Amino acid sequence: MATARDDATITGELRDSFRGNLIRPGDPEFDDERAIFNAMIDKRPQLIAKCTDVADVIAAVNYARESGLETGIRSGGHNGPGLSLVDDGLVIDLSEMNGIRVDTDKQTVSVEAGCTWGDVDHATHAFGMATVSGIISTTGVGGLTLGGGHGYLTRKYGLTIDNLVGADVVLADGRMVRASEDENEDLFWAIRGGGGNFGVVTSFEFQLHPVDTVIAGPMFWPLSELETTMQWYRDWITAAPRDVYAFYLVAEVPGDPFPPELHGEKVCGLLWCCTGDDEQAESMLQSARDVAEPLFEHVGEMPYPALQGMFDGLYPEGDQWYWKGDFVRELSDDAIEAHERFAEVPTPKSGMHLYPIDGAVHDVDADETAWSARDANWSMVIVGVDPDPAKADEITDWADGYWEAVHPHTFGGSYINFMMEEGEDRIRATYGDNFERLQKVKAKYDPENFFHVNQNIEPAA
């Protein structure tokens, strides 16, 4: 790490080749610019380089490499363990690179890496189209995509990476290359699930699909119905039509817009998204009502971007976050019993979600992309969340205890975007048979492991 230069020297040396804003400790905006979604993370970089274009990214990568600076890459800032930031090094901030272009002839969208999914949804919805993303519209496009990406459209259209047509990547040596099925195919394979290990992706091109309005919303049952409803859900969702998506949750009912008599109620339930017709949706909803009487439901037609933004108000930037995840192939009775023991969440924003990753995800072979968990049926996340820093230990202990109880019943690895810093064994488990191939691609494109502030894959020897 190059710490001998003072901040002014570093800024001056980079300034000649950099058009964007360079922010140092002591600048009025420094604390705001180093803040990320998870307020549990408190890192102080030497310099934040807010890039305006690809030339800025190349300049920042070249300078960081030549200076030996520890380097983090920031897109949306939603990374749970804070791997978009560094202490005492350089943060390459892409948040001002937010151009979007929709190609209606090809039905694709080109997206710069600083965009959020809310930006993308706004641009594509005007043309009655969407692509696969997550469940919070403030999430950055870059991090979600490079980790694999799953959301409301996954059962019908696959993972986000299954809809990636190509990407522009700035490599550790400062070159920019195109990665697609026809160019640098090995790199294209690796960035589809391999995280930020291989370079700075400055833009993405995604396939779009005809998605305009959906039938969506929450359905809650009393927490006492968890065993009954989860046993039903495990068989029902994997057999449901691909137009039907519903993730299972345990939560506490927040305040408005929910009825006052439900505020603070501990619940289990479903969050629905149906892209089929009214008749199909009603049939699926009724099958859930027949299992146990809902405590509350509010499912109806809405624009797809409204569904994508449904959680934005509940989860603003600045809360304390701690999460643990796993891939799940089966929900055995023993696993459901383990869920029951921890399902009473400790704070109103904490919860557990089981996101279905079957359907179209299973159409892709495990070795076709870096994401190898093609036979998993769910991606589980357990999140401890609260705005109060004094509750950080409480939410961490709950999430760890919950995860330890259910982990023996899971697939082994996890969606990397649902991992804290958990070590190489967890990363190897996540990629399975693809791990050694990823190491070889890493050795080709980043042999010195310059890009290592991530869920890191070390290059093959």
PAKEKE-838400 format. One record per residue (C-alpha): residue number from 1; residue in three letters; x, y, z negated. Coordinates in nm, 3 decimals. Layout:
N
TORTOR num residu      c1      c2      c3
TORTOR NUM    Ala       X       Y       Z
...
//
This chain:
461
TORTOR num residu      c1      c2      c3
TORTOR   1    Met   0.000   0.000   0.000
TORTOR   2    Ala   0.128   0.343   0.092
TORTOR   3    Thr   0.080   0.563  -0.213
TORTOR   4    Ala   0.398   0.771  -0.186
TORTOR   5    Arg   0.237   1.032   0.044
TORTOR   6    Asp   0.013   1.280  -0.131
TORTOR   7    Asp  -0.344   1.333  -0.015
TORTOR   8    Ala  -0.261   1.649   0.178
TORTOR   9    Thr   0.017   1.475   0.370
TORTOR  10    Ile  -0.209   1.184   0.466
TORTOR  11    Thr  -0.480   1.421   0.583
TORTOR  12    Gly  -0.238   1.631   0.782
TORTOR  13    Glu  -0.079   1.333   0.956
TORTOR  14    Leu  -0.415   1.192   1.063
TORTOR  15    Arg  -0.573   1.527   1.153
TORTOR  16    Asp  -0.385   1.567   1.481
TORTOR  17    Ser  -0.562   1.266   1.633
TORTOR  18    Phe  -0.894   1.282   1.447
TORTOR  19    Arg  -1.198   1.492   1.533
TORTOR  20    Gly  -1.430   1.404   1.242
TORTOR  21    Asn  -1.429   1.515   0.881
TORTOR  22    Leu  -1.149   1.399   0.647
TORTOR  23    Ile  -1.258   1.403   0.282
TORTOR  24    Arg  -1.017   1.383  -0.011
TORTOR  25    Pro  -1.053   1.363  -0.391
TORTOR  26    Gly  -1.126   1.712  -0.513
TORTOR  27    Asp  -1.331   1.810  -0.212
TORTOR  28    Pro  -1.683   1.922  -0.313
TORTOR  29    Glu  -1.849   1.640  -0.117
TORTOR  30    Phe  -1.610   1.364  -0.228
TORTOR  31    Asp  -1.828   1.206  -0.499
TORTOR  32    Asp  -2.136   1.205  -0.278
TORTOR  33    Glu  -1.945   1.055   0.014
TORTOR  34    Arg  -1.788   0.775  -0.190
TORTOR  35    Ala  -2.123   0.672  -0.341
TORTOR  36    Ile  -2.282   0.363  -0.189
TORTOR  37    Phe  -2.615   0.185  -0.231
TORTOR  38    Asn  -2.500  -0.012  -0.537
TORTOR  39    Ala  -2.422   0.234  -0.817
TORTOR  40    Met  -2.246  -0.046  -1.009
TORTOR  41    Ile  -1.953   0.012  -0.772
TORTOR  42    Asp  -1.718   0.300  -0.864
TORTOR  43    Lys  -1.418   0.320  -0.631
TORTOR  44    Arg  -1.203   0.621  -0.549
TORTOR  45    Pro  -1.037   0.612  -0.206
TORTOR  46    Gln  -0.748   0.841  -0.119
TORTOR  47    Leu  -0.922   0.947   0.196
TORTOR  48    Ile  -1.261   0.904   0.366
TORTOR  49    Ala  -1.242   0.937   0.744
TORTOR  50    Lys  -1.588   1.015   0.881
TORTOR  51    Cys  -1.562   0.912   1.245
TORTOR  52    Thr  -1.753   1.088   1.520
TORTOR  53    Asp  -1.660   0.851   1.802
TORTOR  54    Val  -1.453   0.548   1.903
TORTOR  55    Ala  -1.140   0.761   1.944
TORTOR  56    Asp  -1.165   0.855   1.577
TORTOR  57    Val  -1.197   0.489   1.481
TORTOR  58    Ile  -0.888   0.399   1.685
TORTOR  59    Ala  -0.691   0.686   1.528
TORTOR  60    Ala  -0.793   0.584   1.176
TORTOR  61    Val  -0.710   0.215   1.232
TORTOR  62    Asn  -0.371   0.300   1.382
TORTOR  63    Tyr  -0.285   0.538   1.102
TORTOR  64    Ala  -0.395   0.298   0.827
TORTOR  65    Arg  -0.201   0.010   0.981
TORTOR  66    Glu   0.119   0.209   1.030
TORTOR  67    Ser   0.096   0.357   0.681
TORTOR  68    Gly   0.011   0.031   0.504
TORTOR  69    Leu  -0.303   0.179   0.352
TORTOR  70    Glu  -0.566  -0.051   0.207
TORTOR  71    Thr  -0.863  -0.001   0.439
TORTOR  72    Gly  -1.238  -0.043   0.398
TORTOR  73    Ile  -1.499  -0.013   0.672
TORTOR  74    Arg  -1.828   0.152   0.585
TORTOR  75    Ser  -2.144   0.141   0.794
TORTOR  76    Gly  -2.466   0.158   0.589
TORTOR  77    Gly  -2.306   0.114   0.247
TORTOR  78    His  -2.538  -0.168   0.137
TORTOR  79    Asn  -2.265  -0.423   0.068
TORTOR  80    Gly  -2.338  -0.564  -0.279
TORTOR  81    Pro  -1.982  -0.603  -0.412
TORTOR  82    Gly  -1.876  -0.272  -0.259
TORTOR  83    Leu  -1.647  -0.415   0.009
TORTOR  84    Ser  -1.702  -0.105   0.221
TORTOR  85    Leu  -1.491   0.097  -0.024
TORTOR  86    Val  -1.135   0.079  -0.160
TORTOR  87    Asp  -0.942   0.232  -0.445
TORTOR  88    Asp  -0.647   0.452  -0.342
TORTOR  89    Gly  -0.675   0.368   0.028
TORTOR  90    Leu  -0.860   0.475   0.341
TORTOR  91    Val  -1.232   0.432   0.409
TORTOR  92    Ile  -1.325   0.437   0.778
TORTOR  93    Asp  -1.680   0.571   0.759
TORTOR  94    Leu  -1.898   0.508   1.066
TORTOR  95    Ser  -2.218   0.664   0.934
TORTOR  96    Glu  -2.211   0.961   1.175
TORTOR  97    Met  -2.186   0.732   1.479
TORTOR  98    Asn  -2.558   0.682   1.520
TORTOR  99    Gly  -2.644   0.696   1.888
TORTOR 100    Ile  -2.911   0.458   2.026
TORTOR 101    Arg  -3.016   0.383   2.384
TORTOR 102    Val  -3.307   0.158   2.485
TORTOR 103    Asp  -3.288  -0.010   2.826
TORTOR 104    Thr  -3.646  -0.093   2.917
TORTOR 105    Asp  -3.547  -0.283   3.231
TORTOR 106    Lys  -3.319  -0.527   3.049
TORTOR 107    Gln  -3.522  -0.500   2.726
TORTOR 108    Thr  -3.209  -0.434   2.523
TORTOR 109    Val  -3.096  -0.165   2.283
TORTOR 110    Ser  -2.741  -0.033   2.242
TORTOR 111    Val  -2.673   0.081   1.886
TORTOR 112    Glu  -2.373   0.259   1.738
TORTOR 113    Ala  -2.240   0.112   1.416
TORTOR 114    Gly  -2.344   0.396   1.186
TORTOR 115    Cys  -2.716   0.340   1.249
TORTOR 116    Thr  -2.957   0.198   0.997
TORTOR 117    Trp  -3.230  -0.045   1.095
TORTOR 118    Gly  -3.480   0.233   1.039
TORTOR 119    Asp  -3.304   0.427   1.314
TORTOR 120    Val  -3.327   0.126   1.546
TORTOR 121    Asp  -3.694   0.057   1.468
TORTOR 122    His  -3.783   0.420   1.533
TORTOR 123    Ala  -3.616   0.410   1.874
TORTOR 124    Thr  -3.748   0.074   1.991
TORTOR 125    His  -4.103   0.104   1.854
TORTOR 126    Ala  -4.174   0.383   2.100
TORTOR 127    Phe  -4.147   0.115   2.370
TORTOR 128    Gly  -4.344  -0.152   2.179
TORTOR 129    Met  -4.034  -0.360   2.108
TORTOR 130    Ala  -3.814  -0.470   1.819
TORTOR 131    Thr  -3.524  -0.699   1.739
TORTOR 132    Val  -3.449  -0.915   1.435
TORTOR 133    Ser  -3.323  -0.724   1.132
TORTOR 134    Gly  -3.360  -0.736   0.754
TORTOR 135    Ile  -3.633  -0.620   0.513
TORTOR 136    Ile  -3.511  -0.273   0.405
TORTOR 137    Ser  -3.488  -0.010   0.676
TORTOR 138    Thr  -3.202   0.180   0.510
TORTOR 139    Thr  -2.970  -0.119   0.556
TORTOR 140    Gly  -2.682  -0.058   0.798
TORTOR 141    Val  -2.686  -0.235   1.133
TORTOR 142    Gly  -2.316  -0.328   1.115
TORTOR 143    Gly  -2.295  -0.522   0.791
TORTOR 144    Leu  -2.624  -0.705   0.833
TORTOR 145    Thr  -2.542  -0.814   1.188
TORTOR 146    Leu  -2.186  -0.929   1.124
TORTOR 147    Gly  -2.307  -1.143   0.833
TORTOR 148    Gly  -2.569  -1.312   1.053
TORTOR 149    Gly  -2.886  -1.118   0.981
TORTOR 150    His  -3.232  -1.254   0.902
TORTOR 151    Gly  -3.570  -1.093   0.847
TORTOR 152    Tyr  -3.939  -1.089   0.931
TORTOR 153    Leu  -3.893  -1.196   1.294
TORTOR 154    Thr  -3.644  -1.476   1.226
TORTOR 155    Arg  -3.874  -1.779   1.253
TORTOR 156    Lys  -3.983  -1.664   1.600
TORTOR 157    Tyr  -3.669  -1.502   1.741
TORTOR 158    Gly  -3.379  -1.639   1.536
TORTOR 159    Leu  -3.107  -1.458   1.347
TORTOR 160    Thr  -2.990  -1.108   1.434
TORTOR 161    Ile  -2.674  -1.262   1.583
TORTOR 162    Asp  -2.887  -1.485   1.806
TORTOR 163    Asn  -3.011  -1.162   1.964
TORTOR 164    Leu  -2.668  -1.002   1.997
TORTOR 165    Val  -2.579  -0.955   2.366
TORTOR 166    Gly  -2.240  -0.797   2.316
TORTOR 167    Ala  -2.032  -0.566   2.100
TORTOR 168    Asp  -1.745  -0.318   2.129
TORTOR 169    Val  -1.468  -0.395   1.880
TORTOR 170    Val  -1.161  -0.195   1.775
TORTOR 171    Leu  -0.892  -0.447   1.682
TORTOR 172    Ala  -0.620  -0.420   1.420
TORTOR 173    Asp  -0.365  -0.317   1.686
TORTOR 174    Gly  -0.587  -0.025   1.791
TORTOR 175    Arg  -0.717  -0.172   2.116
TORTOR 176    Met  -1.088  -0.165   2.190
TORTOR 177    Val  -1.233  -0.475   2.357
TORTOR 178    Arg  -1.575  -0.598   2.460
TORTOR 179    Ala  -1.700  -0.920   2.303
TORTOR 180    Ser  -1.976  -1.110   2.481
TORTOR 181    Glu  -2.052  -1.446   2.639
TORTOR 182    Asp  -1.833  -1.341   2.935
TORTOR 183    Glu  -1.556  -1.139   2.767
TORTOR 184    Asn  -1.341  -1.244   2.471
TORTOR 185    Glu  -1.581  -1.530   2.407
TORTOR 186    Asp  -1.390  -1.654   2.103
TORTOR 187    Leu  -1.421  -1.314   1.937
TORTOR 188    Phe  -1.791  -1.300   2.024
TORTOR 189    Trp  -1.836  -1.640   1.862
TORTOR 190    Ala  -1.657  -1.523   1.546
TORTOR 191    Ile  -1.832  -1.190   1.492
TORTOR 192    Arg  -2.168  -1.367   1.499
TORTOR 193    Gly  -2.167  -1.443   1.128
TORTOR 194    Gly  -1.796  -1.409   1.046
TORTOR 195    Gly  -1.829  -1.068   0.883
TORTOR 196    Gly  -1.588  -0.779   0.926
TORTOR 197    Asn  -1.280  -1.000   0.949
TORTOR 198    Phe  -1.194  -0.939   1.313
TORTOR 199    Gly  -1.216  -0.567   1.376
TORTOR 200    Val  -1.432  -0.257   1.356
TORTOR 201    Val  -1.745  -0.308   1.564
TORTOR 202    Thr  -1.833   0.036   1.696
TORTOR 203    Ser  -2.147  -0.057   1.890
TORTOR 204    Phe  -2.387  -0.347   1.932
TORTOR 205    Glu  -2.621  -0.449   2.212
TORTOR 206    Phe  -2.931  -0.644   2.108
TORTOR 207    Gln  -3.205  -0.827   2.293
TORTOR 208    Leu  -3.549  -0.679   2.229
TORTOR 209    His  -3.884  -0.855   2.200
TORTOR 210    Pro  -4.246  -0.739   2.242
TORTOR 211    Val  -4.329  -0.652   1.880
TORTOR 212    Asp  -4.552  -0.353   1.810
TORTOR 213    Thr  -4.803  -0.411   1.529
TORTOR 214    Val  -4.797  -0.703   1.288
TORTOR 215    Ile  -5.031  -0.843   1.024
TORTOR 216    Ala  -4.834  -0.810   0.705
TORTOR 217    Gly  -4.827  -0.734   0.336
TORTOR 218    Pro  -4.799  -0.889  -0.011
TORTOR 219    Met  -5.000  -1.162  -0.180
TORTOR 220    Phe  -4.942  -1.226  -0.551
TORTOR 221    Trp  -5.033  -1.515  -0.780
TORTOR 222    Pro  -4.997  -1.523  -1.159
TORTOR 223    Leu  -4.652  -1.654  -1.253
TORTOR 224    Ser  -4.826  -1.953  -1.414
TORTOR 225    Glu  -4.903  -2.074  -1.060
TORTOR 226    Leu  -4.536  -2.095  -0.956
TORTOR 227    Glu  -4.508  -2.474  -0.959
TORTOR 228    Thr  -4.830  -2.525  -0.765
TORTOR 229    Thr  -4.765  -2.256  -0.506
TORTOR 230    Met  -4.396  -2.330  -0.451
TORTOR 231    Gln  -4.468  -2.700  -0.401
TORTOR 232    Trp  -4.727  -2.607  -0.140
TORTOR 233    Tyr  -4.504  -2.344   0.022
TORTOR 234    Arg  -4.205  -2.576   0.077
TORTOR 235    Asp  -4.407  -2.803   0.307
TORTOR 236    Trp  -4.637  -2.543   0.459
TORTOR 237    Ile  -4.388  -2.285   0.587
TORTOR 238    Thr  -4.165  -2.533   0.770
TORTOR 239    Ala  -4.470  -2.665   0.957
TORTOR 240    Ala  -4.631  -2.325   1.021
TORTOR 241    Pro  -4.643  -2.172   1.371
TORTOR 242    Arg  -4.340  -1.956   1.447
TORTOR 243    Asp  -4.563  -1.650   1.473
TORTOR 244    Val  -4.610  -1.681   1.098
TORTOR 245    Tyr  -4.343  -1.566   0.853
TORTOR 246    Ala  -4.375  -1.545   0.476
TORTOR 247    Phe  -4.100  -1.528   0.218
TORTOR 248    Tyr  -4.163  -1.655  -0.135
TORTOR 249    Leu  -4.087  -1.422  -0.425
TORTOR 250    Val  -4.088  -1.386  -0.799
TORTOR 251    Ala  -4.113  -1.029  -0.923
TORTOR 252    Glu  -4.277  -0.779  -1.153
TORTOR 253    Val  -4.552  -0.566  -1.004
TORTOR 254    Pro  -4.417  -0.210  -0.983
TORTOR 255    Gly  -4.623   0.106  -1.021
TORTOR 256    Asp  -4.808   0.282  -0.741
TORTOR 257    Pro  -4.948   0.195  -0.492
TORTOR 258    Phe  -5.055  -0.118  -0.683
TORTOR 259    Pro  -5.364  -0.111  -0.912
TORTOR 260    Pro  -5.283   0.015  -1.263
TORTOR 261    Glu  -5.408  -0.305  -1.427
TORTOR 262    Leu  -5.133  -0.500  -1.245
TORTOR 263    His  -4.841  -0.275  -1.334
TORTOR 264    Gly  -4.577  -0.479  -1.517
TORTOR 265    Glu  -4.744  -0.813  -1.440
TORTOR 266    Lys  -4.497  -1.098  -1.377
TORTOR 267    Val  -4.593  -1.268  -1.052
TORTOR 268    Cys  -4.496  -1.510  -0.781
TORTOR 269    Gly  -4.618  -1.464  -0.428
TORTOR 270    Leu  -4.558  -1.419  -0.058
TORTOR 271    Leu  -4.467  -1.129   0.168
TORTOR 272    Trp  -4.633  -1.196   0.504
TORTOR 273    Cys  -4.551  -1.102   0.861
TORTOR 274    Cys  -4.766  -1.249   1.139
TORTOR 275    Thr  -4.702  -1.164   1.505
TORTOR 276    Gly  -4.994  -1.378   1.628
TORTOR 277    Asp  -5.361  -1.288   1.655
TORTOR 278    Asp  -5.612  -1.213   1.378
TORTOR 279    Glu  -5.762  -1.560   1.385
TORTOR 280    Gln  -5.427  -1.731   1.336
TORTOR 281    Ala  -5.329  -1.493   1.057
TORTOR 282    Glu  -5.659  -1.537   0.873
TORTOR 283    Ser  -5.626  -1.914   0.894
TORTOR 284    Met  -5.279  -1.899   0.738
TORTOR 285    Leu  -5.389  -1.656   0.468
TORTOR 286    Gln  -5.684  -1.876   0.377
TORTOR 287    Ser  -5.458  -2.178   0.341
TORTOR 288    Ala  -5.263  -1.984   0.078
TORTOR 289    Arg  -5.578  -1.870  -0.101
TORTOR 290    Asp  -5.696  -2.230  -0.117
TORTOR 291    Val  -5.386  -2.332  -0.314
TORTOR 292    Ala  -5.445  -2.087  -0.596
TORTOR 293    Glu  -5.659  -1.776  -0.633
TORTOR 294    Pro  -5.447  -1.467  -0.560
TORTOR 295    Leu  -5.414  -1.208  -0.831
TORTOR 296    Phe  -5.378  -0.946  -0.558
TORTOR 297    Glu  -5.344  -0.931  -0.182
TORTOR 298    His  -5.307  -0.646   0.060
TORTOR 299    Val  -5.243  -0.791   0.404
TORTOR 300    Gly  -5.347  -0.610   0.718
TORTOR 301    Glu  -5.239  -0.472   1.053
TORTOR 302    Met  -4.956  -0.220   1.048
TORTOR 303    Pro  -4.682  -0.090   1.280
TORTOR 304    Tyr  -4.371  -0.304   1.254
TORTOR 305    Pro  -4.156  -0.011   1.128
TORTOR 306    Ala  -4.401   0.036   0.839
TORTOR 307    Leu  -4.337  -0.320   0.728
TORTOR 308    Gln  -3.962  -0.270   0.763
TORTOR 309    Gly  -3.980   0.035   0.538
TORTOR 310    Met  -4.211  -0.119   0.278
TORTOR 311    Phe  -3.935  -0.166   0.018
TORTOR 312    Asp  -3.749   0.160   0.084
TORTOR 313    Gly  -3.921   0.355  -0.191
TORTOR 314    Leu  -3.876   0.080  -0.446
TORTOR 315    Tyr  -3.504   0.048  -0.372
TORTOR 316    Pro  -3.344   0.390  -0.319
TORTOR 317    Glu  -2.970   0.438  -0.322
TORTOR 318    Gly  -2.818   0.460  -0.668
TORTOR 319    Asp  -2.958   0.162  -0.861
TORTOR 320    Gln  -2.743  -0.096  -1.036
TORTOR 321    Trp  -2.732  -0.414  -0.824
TORTOR 322    Tyr  -2.603  -0.764  -0.885
TORTOR 323    Trp  -2.693  -1.055  -0.660
TORTOR 324    Lys  -2.625  -1.421  -0.599
TORTOR 325    Gly  -2.734  -1.630  -0.304
TORTOR 326    Asp  -2.742  -1.981  -0.162
TORTOR 327    Phe  -2.862  -2.166   0.144
TORTOR 328    Val  -3.141  -2.412   0.063
TORTOR 329    Arg  -3.234  -2.717   0.265
TORTOR 330    Glu  -3.496  -2.871   0.032
TORTOR 331    Leu  -3.706  -2.752  -0.261
TORTOR 332    Ser  -3.724  -3.058  -0.483
TORTOR 333    Asp  -3.948  -3.077  -0.789
TORTOR 334    Asp  -3.634  -3.046  -1.004
TORTOR 335    Ala  -3.535  -2.731  -0.817
TORTOR 336    Ile  -3.881  -2.583  -0.869
TORTOR 337    Glu  -3.857  -2.660  -1.239
TORTOR 338    Ala  -3.526  -2.471  -1.249
TORTOR 339    His  -3.693  -2.173  -1.082
TORTOR 340    Glu  -3.968  -2.179  -1.343
TORTOR 341    Arg  -3.716  -2.143  -1.627
TORTOR 342    Phe  -3.583  -1.809  -1.498
TORTOR 343    Ala  -3.872  -1.666  -1.296
TORTOR 344    Glu  -3.970  -1.408  -1.558
TORTOR 345    Val  -3.762  -1.120  -1.426
TORTOR 346    Pro  -3.583  -0.889  -1.674
TORTOR 347    Thr  -3.653  -0.555  -1.505
TORTOR 348    Pro  -3.923  -0.422  -1.268
TORTOR 349    Lys  -3.690  -0.421  -0.964
TORTOR 350    Ser  -3.530  -0.761  -1.018
TORTOR 351    Gly  -3.648  -1.072  -0.838
TORTOR 352    Met  -3.588  -1.387  -0.638
TORTOR 353    His  -3.665  -1.421  -0.268
TORTOR 354    Leu  -3.668  -1.735  -0.053
TORTOR 355    Tyr  -3.634  -1.621   0.308
TORTOR 356    Pro  -3.728  -1.884   0.569
TORTOR 357    Ile  -3.451  -1.948   0.823
TORTOR 358    Asp  -3.605  -2.238   1.013
TORTOR 359    Gly  -3.796  -2.217   1.342
TORTOR 360    Ala  -3.587  -2.053   1.613
TORTOR 361    Val  -3.276  -2.062   1.391
TORTOR 362    His  -3.278  -2.440   1.421
TORTOR 363    Asp  -3.274  -2.417   1.801
TORTOR 364    Val  -2.907  -2.315   1.789
TORTOR 365    Asp  -2.635  -2.571   1.717
TORTOR 366    Ala  -2.410  -2.521   1.413
TORTOR 367    Asp  -2.099  -2.468   1.626
TORTOR 368    Glu  -2.252  -2.214   1.868
TORTOR 369    Thr  -2.187  -1.921   1.631
TORTOR 370    Ala  -1.980  -1.868   1.318
TORTOR 371    Trp  -2.301  -1.903   1.112
TORTOR 372    Ser  -2.307  -2.278   1.058
TORTOR 373    Ala  -2.605  -2.332   0.825
TORTOR 374    Arg  -2.843  -2.413   1.111
TORTOR 375    Asp  -3.015  -2.694   0.921
TORTOR 376    Ala  -3.092  -2.485   0.612
TORTOR 377    Asn  -3.458  -2.393   0.568
TORTOR 378    Trp  -3.417  -2.092   0.337
TORTOR 379    Ser  -3.170  -1.824   0.244
TORTOR 380    Met  -3.219  -1.754  -0.125
TORTOR 381    Val  -3.120  -1.438  -0.306
TORTOR 382    Ile  -3.147  -1.361  -0.677
TORTOR 383    Val  -3.117  -0.989  -0.748
TORTOR 384    Gly  -3.080  -0.809  -1.076
TORTOR 385    Val  -3.166  -0.443  -1.017
TORTOR 386    Asp  -3.224  -0.144  -1.244
TORTOR 387    Pro  -3.154   0.230  -1.230
TORTOR 388    Asp  -3.011   0.231  -1.585
TORTOR 389    Pro  -2.636   0.154  -1.609
TORTOR 390    Ala  -2.695   0.035  -1.965
TORTOR 391    Lys  -2.884  -0.264  -1.823
TORTOR 392    Ala  -2.600  -0.378  -1.593
TORTOR 393    Asp  -2.497  -0.663  -1.824
TORTOR 394    Glu  -2.857  -0.778  -1.873
TORTOR 395    Ile  -2.936  -0.801  -1.502
TORTOR 396    Thr  -2.600  -0.965  -1.429
TORTOR 397    Asp  -2.645  -1.230  -1.698
TORTOR 398    Trp  -2.998  -1.308  -1.580
TORTOR 399    Ala  -2.896  -1.343  -1.216
TORTOR 400    Asp  -2.594  -1.558  -1.304
TORTOR 401    Gly  -2.800  -1.783  -1.530
TORTOR 402    Tyr  -3.076  -1.820  -1.270
TORTOR 403    Trp  -2.821  -1.902  -0.997
TORTOR 404    Glu  -2.639  -2.157  -1.212
TORTOR 405    Ala  -2.970  -2.332  -1.280
TORTOR 406    Val  -3.076  -2.361  -0.915
TORTOR 407    His  -2.736  -2.387  -0.743
TORTOR 408    Pro  -2.703  -2.767  -0.791
TORTOR 409    His  -3.018  -2.804  -0.579
TORTOR 410    Thr  -2.890  -2.595  -0.287
TORTOR 411    Phe  -2.691  -2.627   0.034
TORTOR 412    Gly  -2.363  -2.507  -0.116
TORTOR 413    Gly  -2.276  -2.198   0.085
TORTOR 414    Ser  -2.453  -1.865   0.110
TORTOR 415    Tyr  -2.539  -1.585   0.348
TORTOR 416    Ile  -2.229  -1.370   0.301
TORTOR 417    Asn  -2.440  -1.055   0.266
TORTOR 418    Phe  -2.587  -1.208  -0.052
TORTOR 419    Met  -2.250  -1.279  -0.215
TORTOR 420    Met  -2.047  -1.083  -0.465
TORTOR 421    Glu  -1.671  -1.143  -0.468
TORTOR 422    Glu  -1.684  -1.517  -0.539
TORTOR 423    Gly  -1.361  -1.660  -0.400
TORTOR 424    Glu  -1.238  -1.868  -0.107
TORTOR 425    Asp  -1.418  -2.189  -0.207
TORTOR 426    Arg  -1.755  -2.018  -0.166
TORTOR 427    Ile  -1.652  -1.870   0.167
TORTOR 428    Arg  -1.534  -2.212   0.292
TORTOR 429    Ala  -1.864  -2.365   0.179
TORTOR 430    Thr  -2.053  -2.096   0.367
TORTOR 431    Tyr  -1.884  -2.168   0.700
TORTOR 432    Gly  -1.842  -2.544   0.664
TORTOR 433    Asp  -1.687  -2.703   0.971
TORTOR 434    Asn  -1.653  -2.362   1.137
TORTOR 435    Phe  -1.407  -2.228   0.879
TORTOR 436    Glu  -1.085  -2.353   1.040
TORTOR 437    Arg  -1.198  -2.230   1.381
TORTOR 438    Leu  -1.260  -1.888   1.227
TORTOR 439    Gln  -0.908  -1.892   1.083
TORTOR 440    Lys  -0.768  -1.953   1.432
TORTOR 441    Val  -0.967  -1.664   1.581
TORTOR 442    Lys  -0.850  -1.447   1.292
TORTOR 443    Ala  -0.488  -1.539   1.365
TORTOR 444    Lys  -0.534  -1.433   1.728
TORTOR 445    Tyr  -0.704  -1.099   1.669
TORTOR 446    Asp  -0.580  -0.998   1.321
TORTOR 447    Pro  -0.269  -1.206   1.241
TORTOR 448    Glu  -0.156  -0.974   0.958
TORTOR 449    Asn  -0.500  -0.979   0.793
TORTOR 450    Phe  -0.530  -0.603   0.816
TORTOR 451    Phe  -0.908  -0.636   0.787
TORTOR 452    His  -0.921  -0.814   0.451
TORTOR 453    Val  -1.152  -0.593   0.242
TORTOR 454    Asn  -1.448  -0.821   0.312
TORTOR 455    Gln  -1.554  -1.179   0.247
TORTOR 456    Asn  -1.211  -1.263   0.372
TORTOR 457    Ile  -1.102  -1.540   0.606
TORTOR 458    Glu  -0.723  -1.559   0.607
TORTOR 459    Pro  -0.558  -1.623   0.944
TORTOR 460    Ala  -0.438  -1.973   1.024
TORTOR 461    Ala  -0.067  -2.020   0.967
//
